[in-house]
Amino acid sequence: MGPEATAKQIHNSGMQIPGFRQNVGVIEKVLERYIPQVTVIGGALVGLLAVMANMLGTIGGVSGTGLLLTVSITYKPYEEIAEEPLIEMHPMMRQMLVEV
C-alpha cells in the first residue's frame, strides 16, 4: 500500500500521529518519508533470506521460496491478532503484540 491508501486507512480508523493534525494530507506527507525506505529494506531482507536459505540449504531440503511461504503463512495470524480491537482493550496484549 502506498502513502495515500495508508493515510486514508489511518484516518478512517480514527487514529492519528501524535504531534500532527488529524488530516489525510498531513498523514500522507509523514508517511511519504518512511514508506519508500521501509519497502526497500523489507524487500532486501526478504531477498537476502531467500538467497541465504538456498545457499545454505534448509531443514528438510526446503527451498528459499518454501521458507518464505512458511514464514509469511505463520506471520499472518500475528497480523490479524494485532489488528483486532483486543489490543486497545487490554494493555497487556498491546505490550505483548505491538512492542515485540
MOGI-V209744 format. One record per run of one state. SS is the DSSP state (2 for helix, 1 for strand, 0 for the rest). FROM is the first residue (numbers start at 1). LEN is the number of residues. If there is no record, write none. Layout:
ss->SS from->FROM len->LEN
ss->SS from->FROM len->LEN
//
This chain:
ss->0 from->1 len->2
ss->2 from->3 len->10
ss->0 from->13 len->11
ss->2 from->24 len->33
ss->0 from->57 len->2
ss->2 from->59 len->3
ss->0 from->62 len->2
ss->2 from->64 len->20
ss->0 from->84 len->2
ss->2 from->86 len->4
ss->0 from->90 len->1
ss->2 from->91 len->7
ss->0 from->98 len->3
//
